[in-house]
Amino acid sequence: MSNAQPSYSRPLLILAGLLSIPLMAIIALFAAVGWGLMTGHVADTKVLPGGKLPPRITKIVSASAGLAQDERILFFYSSAMTPEGDGNLLTDRRVVSYVADGTDTWCDSIALDEVESVDFIQSDSWLEDSTIVIVSTDGYELTLYASNEGGGDVRFVDAIRRAAKLDLD
C-alpha cells in the first residue's frame, strides 16, 4: 500500500483555493451590507414605514430634513447609498425632499394642509424609481422618488394622499 497522493490532487487544491477567494469576498460583502442596513449606515433599497427605520437613520433624516422634535416620520425612501445623501419622506405634518450630497444641499417641503394634488408616475422597472409630484395650493411642485420594490411606492403615495385628505385614485 502506497501513501503517494494522485498527481491531479495538487492542481485541484490550488483551483479550489483560488475559487474560494472570490466566494469569501462575496460573502463578506453581503455581511457588510447586511450590517450596514441593520445599523443604519446603509440606506435600504425600498420605501420604509417610519417605525421600521433604525434609530441612526431616524436621527440623520430628522436633522437633514429639519424636523421638529415631535414630528413623526411616517414613510422614508433614499435613492442614495446612505441616508445622508438624500431623502424623500412623509411626516405627520408635511412631505419633504432633501439632498445633501457634498456638492448640493437643499431641503424643500409642503405642509399636508397645503397639498392640492398628488400625481403618481409609477415605474415598471426595478432599475428606475417611481415619481411622485406634489403640488401645493400656491402652485409649487415638489418631486419625490420612491422605489417600487415590494409595492412601497404605492403605499407611499397612498399614505400621502390620505394624510393630505385627498381622494385615493
N, C-alpha and C positions, 0 to 999 in steps of 0.2 A: 504494500500500500504506500503510495507516494503522497507527500504533503505539498506537492507543487500545485500552484493555482493555474487554472487555464489562462492562456495568453490573452484572451479577449477581456478578462475582468478589469484590468487596469484602465483601458480606454473607456469602458463603460462607467467606471467610478469617476473618472475625470469629467465625462459628459454629464453624469448625474450631478456632480458638484457644480458645474457651470450652469446647468439649468435651474438649480435650486437658488442661485443668487438673485435672478430676476423675480422669482416667486416670493422670496423673502422680502424683497423690496416692495412688491405689490401689497403683500400682507401688512408691512409696516406703514405704507401709505394709507391703506384703509383704516388701520388702527389710529393713525394720526388724525385723519378726517373725522372718524367717529369720536375721538376725544375732543376735537375742536367743536363739533356740533353739540356734544353734551355739556361742555363748559362755556359755550357761547363765544369762543374765539373764532369760529367759522359760522357764517350765516347759513341757515337752512335753504334748501333749493325750492321750498314750497311756501305758500301762504300759511302763516301760523296764527291760531287764535291767541289773544293776549295772554291767557292763562297757561299757554304751553311754552312761553318764552323763558329761556334760562335767565336767572337774576342779572347776570352780567350784561346780556343783551338789553334787558329792560332798562337798566341804568344808562347804557350808552344811547339807546334810542330816546329816552326821556331827555337827556342832555342835548343831543343833536337836534331834536325836534322842538326844544324849548317848552316842554310840557310843564304844566303847573303841578305842584306836588301831589295834589289829589286827583289829577287827571288820569283816567284808566285807559290803557291800550286794549282795544277790542280785537284788532287784526293787524298783522305786520307782515311785510314782504320786503326783501332786499335782493336786488339783482347783482350786488357786489359780492365779493368773496367774504367780506367781513361787514358787520352792521355799521361800522364807522364810515364806510364808503357812501352808502345811500340807503334810503328807506322810504317806503310808502306805507302809511298807516291810517287806521280809523281809531279814533278815541271816542270817549263818551261825550265829547264836545265838538270835535272837528275832524276834518280829513286833512292829512298832512303829507307833504312830499319834501324830502331834503336830500342834498348832495354835499358831501364833504370829502372830496377825493384828493385833496392836496393842491390841486390847481384851481378848483372852483368850489366855492362854498355858498350855499343858499338854503333857505327853508321857506316854503310857502304853505299856506293853509286856508281853508274855507270853513267857517263855523257851520255846524249842521243846520241851524235855523236860517242860514243864507243860501243853502243849496237849492237851486232852481231845477236842475236836471242832471241826470247821470246817463251818459252814453257808454255803451259797452261794446268793444270790438274784440270778440273772442278769437284767440289764436287756435288754429288747427294743428299746429306743430309744437312738439315739446322743445324745439330749439328756439322758439320765439315767445316772448311774454304776451299776454293779452293786454289791451289798453283800456283804461277807464278814464273818461273825460268828465270832470265835474264842472258844471257851470253855475256860477253864483248869481244871485238876484241882480247884481250890477253888471253882469256880463263877463266877469273874469273867468277864464278857463284854467283849470288845474289838471294836469295829466298825471295819472298814476299808472304803474305797471304791476302786473301780477302773474305769477306762474300758473299755468293751467294744470299742473301736476295734482292729481287727486281731486280735481274739481275745486281747488282752492280759489281760483279766480271768480267762479260763480258764487261761492259762499261770501267772498269779499264784497263783490258788487251788490249782492242781495242785502248784506248787512248795512252797507252804506245807504241804500235806498230805504231800508226800514228805519235806520237811525235818523234820516232826514225826513221821514214821514212822507215818502213818495210812493206811488203805486208800484208794485212789483210787476214787471213785464213777463 
